[in-house]
Amino acid sequence: MIFIHRGLFLHSFYKTMVLDFTSFLYIGNCETLDIESGKSYTIRRYVKQMEKRKMIFCVEDDSNIRELVVYTLNATGMNARGFGDGKRFMEALETETPELILLDIMLPGYTGLEVCQMIREFSDVPIVMLTAKGDDMDKILGLEYGADDYITKPFQYKEVLARVKSSLRRYMQLGGIHTVANQVHIGRLCFDFTSHILLADGEPVKLTSIETKIMELLMKHPGRIFSAEEIYTAVWQEPIAYNGEKTVMVHIRRIREKIEINPGEPEYLKVVWGIGYKLENK
């Protein structure tokens, strides 16, 4: 039985504690023993349920428009942040990677076109330009500088939502992969090839050196099927040994347990029966 609960209640012998805030996923029961009373208790075990919310950055110097756009996107289950100028936005990109950017052309400091051009030097994240009505040249320049779409002001917020969803859908149909400097992002996963660190939902994943090499190989070639022999040869740098296929299988299983929300039904690290393994494009 699996269900979502808003508050987690842990009963002890003397008091009840309430832990809260986000959703928790019930994963089963365990028995615990109270030393003083000698009584045993059944405690329900929970893990935090990670919410799959799309990160959207809105770069708009008009605070009224910016706040309404951010509010609208957050109200529909996305994770939106607003920036009033290009400089602060570019600084934020050094530590965070959005799935889509709403970018106004007329910005203080860096213009929207300059920002768009800078982004395209290291990332192919979807960019939707916000342009003034009748400025056809801005629309053309925005597309030439690398924008994927544009929205003309004044706009209905339903249109913004529809354009955002449409751009995200097209992007995910192409594999949902974007690169930033020496990083590869696939859905919830991000691998930094400089630091050799894997992130899941923005949090570092503790991998062994062998697990790191396996993920580095798969993240470099998302969607490609690797046989156990190919993985072994690439990672161990030697011909496959006796029981080598089983060795690879064990490491794959351990990686799944660390990166998948439900390792039994993996989203990313999948077996292609009779052939090998692949990292699914999400």
N, C-alpha and C positions, 0 to 999 in steps of 0.2 A: 504494500500500500504506500502510495506517495502522495503527499499533499503539501501545499504552501501555507505557512503560518506567519502572521505578522508579529507576534510576540512569542518569545521562547520562555517557557516556565520551567524552572528547575526546582524540584521540591527536595529540600533537605529535612533532617529530623527536627530542626528548630524553626526554620523560616522558609519563606518562599521568595525567590529572587526573580526579577523580571528583566530579561535582556531583550533589547529591541532593535529597532530602526529599519532594517531592510528585510527582505524575505529570507526565510530559512527553509531548507529542504529536509524533510523527515527521511532518514535513511535506515531506521531500525531501532530496536531496543537493546539495552545492555543491563546486566545485573550489577549492583554495587552493594557493599556491605557497610552498615554503620557500626563502627568499632564499639561504641559505648553500649548501644542497645542490643547488638547482635542481630538486628533485623536487616533483611535484605530489601532493596528497593529496585524497581524497574525504572530506568531513566531512558527517556526517548532521546536518540542521538540526532543531531541536526548538523547540516553544513550550510554555509551561506550560498544562496543561489545567485550566481552572477547574472546580472541583467544585460542582455544584448542590446545596448542602446547605441545608436549611431552618433558619433561625435561630429557636430557641425559647427564651423566657425563662421560668424557673421561679422564682416568688416564694413562698418557704416558710421560716418561721422555724425549723422543726425541721430541724437539719442532717442528720440521718440520712435523713429522707425526701427532702430536697432533693438530697443527693448521689446517692442511688439513682435518683431520677428523671432527673437530668442524665446519670448514667452509662448508664442504659437507653436514653435518646434518642440519645446520642452513639454507642452501640454499634450502633444501627440505621441509622447514616449521616446523622443530623441533626446540627446544630450548636447544642447546648444550653448555656445559662449559668444559674447559680443566683444568687439574691439572698436575703439573710436578712431584709430589711425593705423597706418601701415607699419610704423616702426614697432609698436607694441605687439602687433600681430606677428611680425617676422620673428620677434624675440620668443614668442610663445611656440612657434614652429620648431625651435631648437630642442624643445623637450616634449612636445606633444604632436601627434599626427592625426588630423581629422579625416573623416571619410569623405567630406565635401566642404567646399568653401563658397560662401556668398560674399561677393566682393564688389563694393561700390567703386565706380570709376573716379568720382571726384572725392579725393581724400586729402587731408592736410599732410604735409611732408611728402612721403612717397605717394604718387598717384596710383590708382587702381591698376592702370596698365603697366606701370613699372613693377608693382608687386606681382602681378600675373607673370610677367617676364622672368622675374627672379625665381618664382616658384617652379616654373618650367625648366629651370636649369638643373633641378635635382628631384623633381617629383611629378607624377602624372595624376595626382589627386584631382577629381572633378572640380571645376571652377565655374560658378554661375555668376555672371556680371550683373550688377544693378545699374541701369542707365536711365537718363532722363528722357522723357517722351520727345520723339522727333529727332533725337541725336543719332541719325543713321550711321554717321561716320564713326561714332564711339562704338556702336555695335560691331561694325566691320573690323575696327582696330582690335577690339576685345577678342574676337574670334581669331584674328591673325596672330595675336600675341599668345594664344593658347587656351582661351576660354572655351568651355564646352557648350555653354548656353547663355542666354541673357534674359532678364526680366525688366520690363519698362515701367518706370515710375510715372504716375502713382499706380500702385498695384493692389489687387485684392489678396489678402493673406491666404486664401484658399489656393490662389494661383501659385504663390510661393511654395506652399506645401506640396502641390501637385508637381511643380518643376523639380523640387528637391527629390521627391520619391522617384520621379521618372529618371533623373540623372543617376541616382543610386542604383536603380534597377538595371540600367544600361551598363553601368560600370561593373556590377556584380556578374552580369551575364558574360562579360569579357574576362572573368576570372577573379575580379576583386583584388587584384594584386597591384600594389604600387610601391615604388622604391623611393627612399629618401637617403641620399648620400650612400653609405655602405650598409643600408638596411633593406630588408624585404618584409613587407607586411602582407599577410594573408588572413583575412578575417580577424579573429581575436589574437592571432599570433604575430610576433615581430622578432626577426632575428637580426642582430647587429654583427656584421662580419668583421668589424674592427675589434670589438671587445669580446666577441664570441659568446654573447649573452642572448638567451631566448626569453622573451616576455610573453606572457599570456594575460590578456586583459590589463596590460600595463604593469604587471608585477613580474619580477624575475623568477624564472623557473630553475630550481636547483637540479642540474643535470651532472652526471659523471662526465669524464672526458670522452669516453666512448659514445655516450648518448648525445653529447654536444656535436661530435663529428658526424653522427648519423643525421641529426637534425639539420646541420649545415649542408650536407649533401642533398637532402630532400627539399630544403627551402630554396636551394639554388635551382632546382628543377621541378617546380610544382606541377602536378598532373602526370609526370613521367613515372612509369612503372619500373621499379628496380627489382631484379631477382635477389634472393638472399646472397647468392654468390657475388653479384656485383657490389652489394652493400659491404660484404665482408672484405672483398679485395680493396675497395676504395678506403675503408675505414682502418682496417688492420694493416694495409699495405703489404699483403702477402697472399699467396694462393689460399683458397678456402681450406680449412683444416677439417679433420674428422669431427662430426657433430657441429660443424660451422653454421649450418642452417638453423639448428636449434638454438645456438648462441645468439644469432641475429633475432630470432623470434622472441627470445626472453628480453632482449634489450628493447625491442619494439613495444612489447607489452608494458614494460616499466615506463617508457616514455608516455604511452597512452594514459597510464595512471596519473601522470603528472600534468598533462596538458588538456585532457578531455574532461568535459563536465560529466559525461557518462561514458566511461571507458568501454562498457559493454556494447554501446552503440556509438562508435566514434564518428565525429564530424570530419576530422582531418586525416589522421593516420590510419589508412585503410589497407586491408588485405585484398589482393586480387587473386582469388583462389587459383592455385595451380601455376601462377606466374610470379607473384612477388608482392611488393608493397609500394604504396604511393602516398604522397601528401596531396589531399584533395584541395582544389581551388574553391574557396568559399566567398 
